[in-house]
Amino acid sequence: LSAKYTNLTSYHKPNGGLSSARNFGNQLATAAYITFMDGDDYLLPDAASSLMAALTRFKPDMLCFGYAKVAEGGTQLSTHVLHRAGHAIDALTNDELVDAILTRDDEPVAGYLPTKIIRHALISNLAFRDMQYEDMPFVFELMARHQLDTIYINQVLYAYVQRPESITHAYTVQSVIDKLTGLELVQQSLTEMTTDGKRLSANWRRSLISVL
C-alpha cells in the first residue's frame, strides 16, 4: 500500500508489544493529529470522511466518536454513543469527558484509545507504559496535563472486534497486576484534576467493578 499511495508510509520494527509499537509510531508521526487503531479493528463505511470533516471544521484537541462492539464474523454486539438522538456533535470539557467515562455504564467514551484522534503536539512527549490496559492511564494523564477542547461525534464510526483470546478477555497473573496498576494510575491523574467527591467515588466504583 505504501508503494501505491504516496501519502502512506510504512515502518517496521521487532515485536515489542502494543505499547512499544504505539510509542514507536508516536515518535515518527509528523502530522497535526494522530490516532492508534488496533490491528483487528476497522473503520465503518464513510467514517474517514466524517472524521476529516470534523477535524477540519472544529480543529479540536481531541476528537471522540461512537463505536460498535462486533464479533469476529462481523455481527454487531452493541453500539456506544454519547447521545442517541438530537445531537450530531457535542463539545465536551475535561469534567464532562471524565463524567462520560466514569459514570456511564454503556461506555460511550471508553478509555479505549482507538475511538479518539488527538492533536499530536499534546502527546509528542507522552509515552505509553509497558503494560496491558495502558489506554486509560494514558488518556487520564493527557487530561491531567491539558484542558482539552474535545469534540464528540454521535455516530458509530469504528468497529471494535471482540476476540475471546484478546488481551482484554484473556486473564493472567500479569494482566491482573497490570489492571490494578492502571486503576491506581488513573486515580492519581484524577486526583490531580479534581477534588470533586462524586467523580472520585465514581472512579472507585468503576475500579471495584473492574477488580471483581
C-alpha positions as CSV (number, residue, x, y, z in Angstrom):
1,L,0.0,0.0,0.0
2,S,2.8,2.4,0.8
3,A,4.3,1.7,-2.6
4,K,1.0,2.5,-4.3
5,Y,0.0,5.6,-2.3
6,T,2.5,8.5,-1.8
7,N,0.7,9.8,1.3
8,L,1.2,6.5,3.1
9,T,4.4,5.4,4.8
10,S,5.1,2.0,6.3
11,Y,7.6,1.4,9.2
12,H,8.7,-1.9,10.6
13,K,10.2,-2.9,14.0
14,P,10.8,-6.0,16.0
15,N,7.7,-7.0,18.0
16,G,7.9,-5.4,21.4
17,G,4.2,-5.3,22.3
18,L,1.4,-2.8,21.9
19,S,2.9,0.0,24.0
20,S,6.2,-0.3,22.2
21,A,4.6,-0.1,18.8
22,R,2.5,2.9,19.8
23,N,5.5,4.8,21.2
24,F,7.4,4.0,18.0
25,G,4.6,5.5,15.9
26,N,4.2,8.5,18.2
27,Q,7.9,9.3,17.8
28,L,7.7,9.1,14.0
29,A,4.5,11.0,13.5
30,T,4.7,14.4,11.8
31,A,1.0,15.3,11.1
32,A,-1.1,17.6,13.2
33,Y,-3.3,14.7,14.5
34,I,-2.6,11.1,15.5
35,T,-4.8,8.0,16.3
36,F,-3.9,4.5,17.3
37,M,-6.0,1.8,15.6
38,D,-5.9,-1.8,16.7
39,G,-4.9,-4.3,14.0
40,D,-8.1,-6.4,14.5
41,D,-10.5,-3.4,14.2
42,Y,-11.8,-1.3,11.3
43,L,-13.5,1.9,10.4
44,L,-17.1,1.7,9.2
45,P,-18.0,3.0,5.7
46,D,-17.7,6.7,5.2
47,A,-16.1,7.1,8.7
48,A,-12.9,8.7,7.3
49,S,-14.7,11.5,5.6
50,S,-16.8,12.2,8.7
51,L,-13.7,12.3,10.9
52,M,-11.8,14.6,8.5
53,A,-14.7,16.9,8.2
54,A,-15.0,17.3,12.0
55,L,-11.2,17.8,12.3
56,T,-11.2,20.5,9.6
57,R,-14.3,22.3,10.9
58,F,-13.6,22.3,14.7
59,K,-9.8,21.8,14.9
60,P,-10.2,20.2,18.4
61,D,-7.5,19.0,20.8
62,M,-9.3,15.6,20.8
63,L,-12.0,14.1,18.6
64,C,-14.0,11.2,20.0
65,F,-16.7,9.2,18.3
66,G,-19.2,6.3,18.7
67,Y,-18.2,2.7,18.1
68,A,-19.7,-0.7,17.9
69,K,-18.5,-3.9,19.5
70,V,-18.6,-6.6,16.9
71,A,-17.9,-10.4,16.8
72,E,-15.1,-11.7,14.7
73,G,-17.6,-12.6,12.0
74,G,-18.9,-9.1,11.8
75,T,-22.1,-9.5,13.9
76,Q,-22.8,-6.3,15.8
77,L,-23.0,-7.0,19.6
78,S,-23.6,-3.5,20.9
79,T,-23.4,0.2,20.0
80,H,-21.9,3.0,22.1
81,V,-22.6,6.7,21.5
82,L,-22.9,9.7,23.9
83,H,-26.3,10.9,22.7
84,R,-28.5,8.7,20.5
85,A,-30.8,11.5,19.2
86,G,-30.8,15.2,18.7
87,H,-27.0,15.8,19.0
88,A,-24.9,15.3,15.9
89,I,-21.9,16.9,17.6
90,D,-21.1,17.5,21.3
91,A,-18.4,19.8,22.7
92,L,-17.0,18.4,26.0
93,T,-14.9,19.9,28.8
94,N,-12.5,17.7,30.7
95,D,-15.0,17.4,33.5
96,E,-17.8,16.3,31.1
97,L,-15.4,13.9,29.5
98,V,-14.5,12.4,32.8
99,D,-18.2,12.0,33.7
100,A,-18.9,10.2,30.4
101,I,-16.0,7.8,31.0
102,L,-16.6,7.1,34.7
103,T,-20.4,7.3,35.2
104,R,-21.9,5.8,32.0
105,D,-22.2,2.0,32.2
106,D,-22.8,1.9,28.4
107,E,-19.2,3.3,27.9
108,P,-19.8,5.9,25.1
109,V,-16.4,7.4,25.8
110,A,-14.4,4.4,27.0
111,G,-10.8,4.7,27.9
112,Y,-10.2,2.6,24.7
113,L,-7.8,4.8,22.7
114,P,-8.7,3.9,19.1
115,T,-12.0,5.8,19.4
116,K,-10.0,9.0,19.8
117,I,-8.0,11.3,17.5
118,I,-5.6,13.5,19.3
119,R,-3.6,16.7,18.5
120,H,-0.1,15.2,18.2
121,A,1.7,18.2,19.8
122,L,-0.2,17.4,23.1
123,I,1.2,13.8,23.3
124,S,4.5,14.0,21.5
125,N,6.3,13.9,24.9
126,L,3.8,11.5,26.5
127,A,4.7,7.8,26.5
128,F,2.7,4.6,26.9
129,R,3.7,2.5,29.8
130,D,5.0,-1.0,29.1
131,M,1.9,-2.8,30.4
132,Q,-1.5,-4.1,29.4
133,Y,-4.6,-1.9,29.8
134,E,-2.4,1.1,29.1
135,D,-5.1,3.1,27.3
136,M,-7.0,4.5,30.3
137,P,-3.9,5.7,32.2
138,F,-2.7,7.4,29.0
139,V,-6.0,9.2,28.4
140,F,-6.2,10.4,32.0
141,E,-2.6,11.6,32.1
142,L,-3.4,13.6,29.0
143,M,-6.4,15.2,30.7
144,A,-4.4,15.9,33.8
145,R,-1.8,17.8,31.7
146,H,-4.2,19.8,29.5
147,Q,-7.6,21.3,29.5
148,L,-8.7,19.7,26.3
149,D,-11.1,21.1,23.7
150,T,-12.9,17.9,22.9
151,I,-15.5,17.2,20.2
152,Y,-17.6,14.1,20.1
153,I,-19.4,12.8,17.0
154,N,-22.6,11.0,17.9
155,Q,-22.2,8.4,15.2
156,V,-20.9,4.8,15.2
157,L,-17.8,5.0,13.1
158,Y,-15.5,2.3,14.5
159,A,-15.8,-1.4,14.8
160,Y,-14.2,-2.8,18.0
161,V,-13.7,-6.5,17.3
162,Q,-14.2,-8.8,20.3
163,R,-11.9,-11.8,20.3
164,P,-12.0,-14.3,23.2
165,E,-8.2,-14.7,23.2
166,S,-7.5,-10.9,23.1
167,I,-5.6,-9.1,25.9
168,T,-8.9,-7.7,27.2
169,H,-10.5,-11.1,27.6
170,A,-7.5,-13.4,28.5
171,Y,-6.7,-13.0,32.1
172,T,-3.3,-14.0,33.6
173,V,-1.5,-13.0,36.8
174,Q,0.4,-10.3,34.9
175,S,-2.8,-9.0,33.3
176,V,-4.5,-8.7,36.7
177,I,-1.4,-6.9,38.1
178,D,-1.4,-4.5,35.1
179,K,-5.2,-3.9,35.6
180,L,-4.6,-2.9,39.2
181,T,-1.7,-0.7,38.3
182,G,-3.7,1.0,35.6
183,L,-6.5,1.7,38.1
184,E,-4.1,3.3,40.5
185,L,-2.6,5.4,37.8
186,V,-6.0,6.7,36.7
187,Q,-6.8,7.5,40.3
188,Q,-3.6,9.5,40.6
189,S,-4.3,11.5,37.5
190,L,-8.0,12.1,38.5
191,T,-6.9,13.4,41.9
192,E,-4.6,15.9,40.2
193,M,-7.5,17.0,38.0
194,T,-10.3,17.4,40.6
195,T,-11.4,17.3,44.2
196,D,-15.0,16.5,43.2
197,G,-16.2,13.8,45.5
198,K,-18.7,12.4,43.1
199,R,-16.1,11.9,40.4
200,L,-13.6,10.3,42.8
201,S,-16.3,8.0,44.1
202,A,-17.4,7.1,40.6
203,N,-13.8,6.0,39.8
204,W,-13.6,3.9,42.9
205,R,-16.9,2.3,41.9
206,R,-15.5,1.6,38.4
207,S,-12.3,0.3,39.9
208,L,-14.2,-2.1,42.2
209,I,-16.2,-3.5,39.4
210,S,-13.0,-4.0,37.3
211,V,-11.3,-5.8,40.1
212,L,-14.4,-8.1,40.7
